[in-house]
């Protein structure tokens, strides 16, 4: 059952406001602009390797699979030409249909404002409403801000025994804070 996500305006701790809404295929140009505003370190932390340009075929494949296979949330702000996407968060449902993998990115000039927490909370809530049992994310071990956030949100954070450069963040969606 696809998850709906109603648009909502959220005030961040630095006073700025973003609108959270479902990301759509029509957002492709804004998504690519957001990718271009990610610094080299932010891209590395998000994709776990150096990435110079967006993988447009993969982007289209993922967006076309939603909402059946997951959810993509965009954080938007007004811009002269319409909107700017300043952050995004996704979960993709695994082959078994009861778990999902998350990913999140925040453009550099919006980092540190609490937007990651807002997006992760929205993703977790949506995954629970969808009836998923577990959410997992793979995070570089050097990405301390994301690992701290995951821990504060109740994720079990463990170093990957097969790859010490990354950690696995796992949340039981039906656990103490779940259904």
C-alpha positions in Angstrom: 0.0 0.0 0.0 1.6 3.3 -1.1 2.3 5.9 1.6 0.9 9.3 1.1 2.8 12.3 2.5 0.8 15.5 2.9 2.8 18.7 2.4 3.7 20.5 5.6 5.7 23.7 6.4 8.3 23.2 9.1 10.2 25.9 11.0 13.9 24.9 11.6 15.9 25.8 14.7 17.7 28.6 12.8 14.3 30.3 12.0 14.2 29.3 8.3 11.1 27.5 7.1 10.9 24.6 4.5 8.0 22.8 3.0 8.2 19.0 3.1 6.4 17.3 0.3 6.6 14.2 -1.9 9.3 14.4 -4.5 8.0 13.7 -8.1 9.5 13.0 -11.5 8.5 16.6 -12.4 11.1 17.8 -9.9 14.0 16.4 -11.9 15.5 19.8 -12.8 15.3 21.0 -9.2 16.8 17.7 -8.0 19.7 18.1 -10.3 20.2 21.7 -9.2 20.2 20.5 -5.6 22.8 17.9 -6.5 25.0 20.6 -8.0 24.8 22.6 -4.7 26.1 19.6 -2.7 29.8 20.1 -1.9 32.3 17.4 -2.6 32.3 16.3 1.1 28.5 16.1 1.2 28.4 14.1 -2.0 31.0 11.7 -0.6 29.1 11.3 2.7 25.8 10.6 0.8 27.0 8.3 -1.9 30.0 6.8 0.0 32.4 7.6 -2.9 33.4 10.5 -5.0 30.6 11.5 -7.4 31.0 14.4 -9.9 27.6 14.3 -11.6 24.2 12.9 -10.9 23.2 9.5 -12.3 20.1 10.7 -14.2 18.9 7.2 -15.4 19.1 6.0 -11.8 17.3 9.0 -10.5 14.5 8.5 -13.0 14.3 4.8 -12.2 14.0 5.5 -8.5 11.4 8.2 -8.9 9.4 6.2 -11.3 9.2 3.3 -8.8 7.6 5.5 -6.1 5.2 5.3 -4.4 4.9 1.6 -4.8 8.5 0.8 -3.9 9.1 3.6 -1.4 8.9 7.3 -0.7 10.9 10.4 -1.5 10.5 13.6 0.4 11.8 16.9 -0.7 12.4 19.9 1.5 11.7 23.0 -0.7 12.0 26.8 -0.3 10.6 29.5 -2.6 13.0 30.7 -5.4 12.8 33.2 -8.2 12.1 30.5 -10.7 9.7 28.5 -8.6 11.2 26.4 -5.8 14.6 25.1 -4.7 15.1 21.7 -3.2 17.4 22.1 -0.3 17.3 18.5 1.0 15.8 15.1 0.2 15.2 11.9 2.0 14.1 8.5 0.6 13.3 5.0 1.7 13.3 2.1 -0.8 11.4 -1.0 0.2 13.4 -4.2 0.2 12.5 -7.3 -1.9 10.7 -8.9 1.1 8.3 -6.0 1.4 8.7 -5.5 5.1 11.9 -3.5 5.4 13.4 -0.4 3.8 16.7 1.4 3.3 17.0 5.1 3.9 19.1 7.8 2.3 19.3 11.5 3.0 21.1 14.6 1.7 21.1 18.2 2.7 22.7 21.0 0.6 25.6 22.6 2.3 24.1 25.9 3.2 21.2 24.2 5.0 23.3 21.8 7.0 23.2 22.1 10.8 19.7 23.7 10.9 18.0 20.5 12.1 16.7 19.6 8.6 18.2 16.1 8.7 16.3 15.3 11.9 13.0 16.7 10.5 13.4 14.6 7.3 14.5 11.4 9.2 11.5 11.7 11.5 9.2 12.1 8.6 10.7 9.1 6.9 10.3 6.9 10.0 6.7 8.0 10.5 5.8 7.3 6.9 7.5 3.9 7.0 5.6 3.0 10.2 2.3 4.1 8.6 3.1 1.9 5.7 3.5 -1.1 8.0 7.2 -1.7 7.5 9.0 -3.5 10.2 12.6 -2.3 9.9 14.5 0.7 8.5 18.2 0.4 7.7 20.8 2.9 6.4 24.5 2.5 5.5 26.6 5.4 6.7 30.3 6.1 6.4 32.0 5.6 9.8 33.5 9.2 9.4 30.0 10.7 9.0 29.7 11.6 12.7 26.7 14.0 12.4 24.6 11.3 10.7 25.6 8.6 13.1 24.8 10.9 16.1 21.4 11.7 14.5 20.6 8.1 13.9 21.5 7.2 17.5 19.3 10.0 18.9 16.4 8.8 16.8 16.7 5.3 18.3 18.7 3.5 15.5 21.1 0.8 16.6 24.4 2.0 15.1 27.0 -0.8 14.5 30.3 -0.9 12.6 30.0 -3.1 9.6 32.2 -6.2 10.4 32.9 -6.7 6.7 33.7 -3.1 5.9 35.1 -1.0 8.8 34.7 2.2 6.7 30.9 2.1 7.2 28.3 1.6 9.9 24.9 0.0 9.7 22.0 2.0 11.3 19.0 -0.1 12.0 15.6 0.8 13.5 12.9 -1.6 14.6 9.9 0.3 13.4 7.5 -1.7 15.6 9.7 -1.2 18.7 9.1 1.0 21.7 8.3 4.1 19.6 6.5 2.1 16.9 3.1 0.6 16.4 
